[in-house]
Amino acid sequence: MNTAPLTPEALWPRTQEVTRHALETGALQPITTEARTVAQGRATFQVRILGRVALKERPRPVPPPGAAPFNPFAHPEPDLVVGDVAPAHVCLLNKFNVVEHHLLLVTRDFESQDALLTAGDFDALATCLEGLDGLAFYNAGETAGASQRHKHLQLVPPLGPDGLRAPVEALFPPLPEPGRAVAGGALPFLHLLAGLGAWESPG
């Protein structure tokens, strides 16, 4: 499989190509769920429900006593690699995906998932978002739901027939101009919305 550096224009066709190949080889192991739509106030959520078969625990290799925890991002499975992004990141398919075409943007060298995002992280993410205008998120650490210690951002394409990207979008106030940040709207928790505008690479 070709692993040439990704451009925004190449990201989506490359993702589809690698997905087909990874399904054929068994490297990609989707988790089957039933999608249901739930409305709460002005927000519409897509909820995924696991069936009984999917709820069964997948067998996991047991590391020898004293061995370091397994890091699947240290040497990614070749069949899951979508391509290199910027100088310091690689784009992978999520091996156990619930949402189709779920991408992971992983630092090539180890960085902790507890660390703050850097300009380089945003630079790589901007490349991906330019090619796939979906929902990007970063669960910074175990408390936020991260299952791996190696730093990775996640990107999923719009969901459902209406292209739903994030349920909270319906609750946002008017987005601020680039360079400004605001709070407000109907979000019932501490938050800040920042206008980024066109991204300029720090390099």
Steps between C-alpha positions, in 0.01 A plus 500: 500500500618852416586717803593826324442818704134591505356812342150622591377399155636147538373433853144383424575276198802360683285429809249311287775303325672398824165413660414258219843338522496476881159333496625246244806413709315498833719776643189717547253346744184715517276471804140446391247734657146624447471877441214689663423870492414672828384862531548707814394861476653646186775239478469174305730214598588177325529219756667169417374185676709182524336164438556204732764346275700824483486531878714190540851587608752477217799283591808705582858379518637490854846665520773320695555619859697823507451568129410853386134552403434427133500813285318439167615839370874437544502274193158537333358214297589582137151414378353770726734780390326768293815712465744746649374843601736795543845405630402348833165318465353193335133443414357156581167325486355421842536120509187441712276765347136562582463782246608431142821674389600590856851647476775538760766770468798366695835658586780302335719523811351425839328791676270460797123512449492724810702769320355821362450529126782673313515719190625191315191304609273777372699522177451128431134521602441798269631294208254222580202729563561673169456164330226361726274758668388281787523497878846502657557441870776436751430304818795614705579214734329208669248717686377631165460147365834438330591132478855556370781706655651592162372841386230481234220719373188354342299600194166363380309604187153658519245247629156419366306620196504862620876510543483538879844598627451582869172505694602813691524704178131581532570662839791718388465877497614669177860398452751780564728656244847348468718604791208550741349269762152508655284311748125485491214332321317212663795287607444407868868460589822700513622557145671736260453525123790633295501609138805360321445604138739373236788309658853613427765237556756593768767353274 
